[in-house]
Amino acid sequence: MKIVITNDDGYGEPGLEALWEAVASLGEVVVVAPEAPHSACGHQVTLWSPIKASQPRPDHYLVQGTPVDCARLALKVFAPDADWLIAGINPGANLGSDLYQSGTVAAAREAAILGKPSLAISQYIGRDCPLDWTATGAVAGAVIADVVQQPTPAGCYWNINLPCGPNPAHPPERQRAPADKHPHDFRYVVEGDRYRLDGVIHDRPRAKGSDVDVCFSGRISITQLEI
């Protein structure tokens, strides 16, 4: 199997390193990642100017562009024979309406648009719940290994969210869940002529059985999405 991995946080970030470790045993891995962070950039794509890329080592590409640019270059230029594209591991959940702002999910969506099986994977960071990339990577590897064996219909892709504090010795239960449709509960605080976003992600509204509910309840949420 040949797998492209990317992210929206940038090359060299610990989530990408953890993802590499998680999928290395599945086959050949090609890294195509943004040179700079592009978190929450959504499905932004570069259309009217050339995209510069460099290759610091074999099968590693740094792209001066967005996660979607990375997915496009990976599947059209650097690794057109790839079997899968996997984006992550994002430090922070991508659940419900987050799907539309997430650069991580956008990379997987673009791969689906280009006809390749793909998935995005993220790690929820709860209150007083430190992030342990070793544990996250181990749990992620087991889930990814199973999901890539599942049939992925044309035009579909997967979104996986790990609950806070996953323990490889006692892996969390997995559950298929639809994306939650509740709006975020946030407001803007006025500070002179500036408007600061204010809200607590952990208290967001959710429907029972949705991806938000499943992940926040300590289970791994697995959602199949369609372009």
N, C-alpha and C positions, 0 to 999 in steps of 0.2 A: 504494500500500500504506500502511496505517496501522499503526504499531507503538507499543505501550506498552513502555517500559523501566522497570525497577525494580532494586533491589538489597537487600542486608541490612546494608550498612555505613552507609547514610544519605545523604541528599541532599547534593550538593556534593562527595562523595568522588571522588578521581581515577579510580577504576575506572568509575564511572557516567559521568563526563565523557568517558572514552575510549570507552565504549560508544556514547554519543550521537554522537561523531565517526564511529564505525565504521558506524553504520546511517543516518546523516542522508541519504545519497545514495539510500537505498532507498525513501524516501517520507516521509509525515508522521509525526513522532515526538512522542509524549506522554509526559512524565516523571511518574511517580507513585512517590515514594520515601519511605521512613521519615524522620521528622524526626531521630530518634536512631538510633545503631547497634543492630542486632539480630542480630549475627553468632552463628551456632550456636544459633539459637532454634528450629530445626526447623519443624514445621507448626503453630505456635502461632497461634490466631485469637481475636479479640475477639468475644465473643458477647453479654455481658450489660450492656454499657455503651456509650453513644454514642462514636463515633470522631471526633475533631476533625481537620479538614484545612484547610489554607490554600492560597492560590494566589498565589505571589510574582510570577509573570509568566504570560503566556498559555501554556497547555499544560504548565504545571509545577505539580505538586501535592505539598505536604508533608503527610504523614499521621502523626498521633500514634498509630502502631500498628505492627504487624509487617509483614514482607514479604507474608505471606498476606493480611492486611488490605488492603495496597496493591493486590494482584492483584484482590481482590474488588471494591474500590471502583472501580478502573480499568475493569473489564469490566462492572460493573453500573451505574455512575453516570457517570464521567468520560469514558470512551471505549468504550461498549458496541459500537460498530461497528468496533473494532480488528480487524485481520487476524491479528496476532501479538502475543504478549507475550514479551519477552526480558529475562532477569535477569542482572545482572553489571555489569561484569567483576569477579569476586571476586578479591582479592589472596590467593592461596592455593588449592591444588587442592581439588576436591570429587570424590573418587574412592571407589569401593567403598562401604563402610559409612558414609562421610561423607554419603552421600545423605540419610540419615535425620536428621542433625543440622543440615544446611545450610539456612539461611534463604533463600539464593539459589535452591537447587534446589526448595525448598518453594513459592516463588512461581511457578515454572514448572509444578510439579505441580498447584497450585491452578487455574491457567489451563486445564490439560488437564481437570481435573474439571469446569470450567465450559464445556468444549466448544471451547476455542480452541487453535490450534497454538501451541506455546511451546518455548522452549529456555533453558537456563542455561549460562553460560559462565564459566570460571574460569582463572586464571593460576597454574600451579605455580611456587613460589619455591624453587629448590634451594639447596644449600650454595654460598656464595660466588658467588651469581648475582643481582646487583642487578636490581631490577624497573625496566624501561624502558616506561612507559605508552605512549609514542609508538609503539614497535615492537609492543607487545602489541595496541594498537588497530588498527594496520594489518593485522596477521595475522588478528586476530579479524574484521575487516570482510570479508575475503575468504572466510573460512570461513562466516560467517553468511549472506553473499549466496548461497552455494551451498546451504546447508542449508534456507533458507526456500523454495527451489524444489523440494525433495524432497517427495514425498507423506508426510503425517503421518497415520497411521490414528487414528480416533477413540479417545480415551482414552490416547493416547501423547504423549510429549514427549521432547525431546533434552537430553543433557548433554554439554557439550564442555569439554575441558581442554587448555590450551596448555602445552607443555613449557617449562622454564625457558630464558630467553634466546632467544626466537623472533626470527628475522632476516627482515624483510620482503623483503630482496633475495634470500634463499634460503629460502623458506617451508618449515617442517617438513612431512614426509610426513604424510598423514592416514590414520587407520585406524579402522574400525569395531571396537568392542571391548565385550564384556560387562562389567558391573560386577563387580569382584573380591569374592569372598565370604569372604576371610580375616578373622579378627578382628584388631583392632589389637593390637600388642604394646606394652602399657604397664603401669605399676604405680603405686601410690600410695606416696609417701614420708610417713612419720609425723613430724609436727613438733608435739609436745605434743598438744593436742586438735584439731589441724588435719591434713588429709590433702591433700597436694599431688600433682597428676597429673604423672607423669614418663614421658617416652618420646620417641623420635626418629622423626618422621614419615617421614623419608627412608629409614629402614631397615625400613619396614613389610613384612610378608610379602605375597606376591603370587603369583598364578597366571600362567603364561606366556600372553601374548595377552590378558590382562585389561586393563581401563582403567588400573589402577595401573601395570602392566608397560609398556604402550604409552607412557603419558605420561612415566614416569620414564626411559624409554629414548630420549627425545628426539623423539617423534612426537606429533601431535595426536590425542587419543582422542575418538571420537564414539560416543556410546552412545544407543540408543533405549530409553526406559523406558516402562513401562506403569503406569497407576494401579491 
